[in-house]
Amino acid sequence: MSSPLAGDIIGPDRFRALWQRCLIDGAADDSSEIHQRLLDGYREPQRHYHTLAHIEQCLGMFDQCKSLASNPDALELAVWFHDVIFEPGKSDNEKRSAQLYLQFSNGVHDATTRGLVDRLIMATLHDGSSLTDSDAMYMVDIDLSSFGLSWDEFLQDSQNLRLESAELSDAEYYRRKTNFQNWLLARERFYLSDYFAERLETRARANLARYFEYINQQR
């Protein structure tokens, strides 16, 4: 998934510019330390899918649609932070990721930006909540964009996700995973925004149909 420019996508210059654009007047700039905290988080050893490669993928998708966003800086901040806290099996990873952003941005970003980034991160719970505007839909679609990659990339991502749930039996893991995937497929559109639906919908549905056959063969 990584492109030759991936290092630039997740590099300090890009993040520093983003963080500084959001600073209120007179606020201290700790963007270098915050960027390093993000990198350290996404490099933790328990991660196989929720890594820097996922953030690279998401930022690449963000770059494609950012001109359509109402608040592109808030959307990009949400992409950076949405999986920075990840403990396998925990249900509060998104909440804790949002809280880390709120901790770092306290007193340096304005209340509107902070509230929006918080809500966009929480939209990646993928439970249908927090979807009250187009930016939230872009956030959800960006996070799910890997479903619409090539079959080989999609399968590798699926295998990496399985490695992050080693405590579950195959039967329990695939029961939970297919329940979620079938919920996505049952929606009128897999992708909520026109941008991603037009570009990735057909492949995402084809990948999942092929994946269901694949996991049935593994049992």
N, C-alpha and C positions, 0 to 999 in steps of 0.2 A: 504494500500500500504506500510505502514511503516514496516520494519523488526525489529527484536530485536536489530540489530546493527545500526539502523537508527541514533541514537545519535552520534555514531562514524562517520558516513558518513558526517554529517553536523557539526561535532564538531570542536573546535578551533585548535586541534592538526593537523588534516588533512589540514585545510585551511592554517595554519601557514607554514607547510612544503611546500605546493604548492607555496605560495607567496614567500617564501625565496628561493626556487629553481630558481625563475625567476628574482631575484634581480641582478642588475648590481653591480660591485665591488664598495664598499664604500657607497652604498645606505642605507638610514635609513629604518628600518623595522617597519611599522605601521600595521602589519597584524592583531594584536589583535583588534585594533579599527575598521579596515575595516571589519573583520569578524562580529563584533557586529553590524555594520551598515547594513550588509546584513541580519542578523537575524531580526533586527528591521524592515527592509523593508518588508520582507516576512511575518511578523506577523501583518501587518496593518489591521485594521478592515474591510476595503472594499473588502478584498480578501476572496474567497471561494475555488477557484481552484488554483490560482497562489500563492500558499503558500509554506511553507517549505516542505510539503508533496510532492509537485511537484518537488522541487529540490532534495529531497531524491530519488524519482523515477528516475529522470534524471541521478543523480550521480551513482545510481545502474546500470543503463544501460551503462553509460560511463565505469564503472569498467569492464563490460563484453567485451567491444570492444576496450579498450584503447591500447592494444598491437598492434592493426591494424592502429592506428592513426600515421600520420607523425609527428605531434607536440602535444602529449597528454597533456602537461601542458597548452598550449594555449586553447585547446579544453575544458579542465576542468575549466579553468578560465571563459570561455564563458558560460559554464553551470551554474556556480555560479551566474553570473551577468545578465543573459539574461532577467530576469523578475523582477529585483530588483526595477525598477520604474514601477508602475502599477496604472493608473488612468482609471477607467471604461469609455469606450467610446472615449478615446483619441487614435489618430493614431500614436503618436510619442513616445510611451512607449519604444520600442526597441531602438530607437535613443537615448533617454535620459538615458537608462540603459547603452548603450555603452559609452556615454559621462561620466557617473559616473565612469566607469572603467578607462577611459582615464585620468580623473582627479586624481584618486588615484594612477595610475601607472606612472604619469608624472615624469620623472627624476629618476625613480627607476627600470623600466623595459625597455628593449631595444626596439628600434623602430620596429623591425621585429615582436616581440611578440605583441606589442601594436596594430600594424596594423592588424595582424591576428585575435586577439581577437575581435577587433572592427568589422571586416568583418563577423566573425562567429556569433556574436550576431545579426547582421543585417540580416543574413540568416534566422533567426526565424521569419521574416516578412512573410515567406512562400508565396512569390510572384514569385518565380523562379529566383530571382536575387542572386548574391553573391555565386552561386554554381559553382565555378571554380576549385575545387579540392575535393579530397575524404574527407578531414576533414570537409568541409562545408556540405557534404552529411551526414556524421555521426552526425553533430550537428542538422540538420533538422530531421533526423530520431530519434535521442534521444528525441527531443522535442515532436515528434508525437508518441512516443512509447506507450503512454497510450491508443491509439486506439487498440492496440493489447493485452491489458490485458484481464482478464476474463470479461464476460458480466456484472457481478455485479459491478466490479470496474469501468468498462467503463461507465456504467449508472450513477454511483455516481459522477464520474468526469463530465459527461454531465450535471447533475443537478446542480453541483457546478458552472459550467460555466454559466448556466442560471441565477443563483443568482447574478452574477457579472454584469448582463445587465438588472437590474430591471427597468431601465428607458425605455426600449423597450417593445412594446406590444408583445404578443406571436407570432402574425402573422409576424411582422417585424423581430423578433429575429430568428425564424425558417427559414424565407426566406433567411436571410444572412448566417445562419449556414449551411443550406443544399446547398446553392450555393458553399460555400467553400468546403464542404465535397464532393460534386459531382465533383468539380475540381480535388480534390485529387484522387478520384476513376477513373477519366478519364485518368490519367497518365498511361503510359505503366506499371509502377510499383508504388504501393502506397509508398513503401519505396525505397529510391534511392540506398542504399548500398546493396551489396549481403548479408552482415551479418544480417541486420534487415529484408530484404525481405524473406530470408530463414526461419526466426524464427517467424515473426509476421504478414506477409502479409495476410495469409489465415484468421486468426482470425480477423484482422482489417476489412477486407472486409465483413466478416460475421457479425461482430458487427454493422457496419453501415447499412447493409441491415435490420437487426433486429431493429435498432434504427429508421429508416425511418418508419417502420410499427408502432413502439411505438408512435412516435409523431403524426402520422396520427390518432391514436386512441384517443389522447388527445384533438384533435380539435373538 
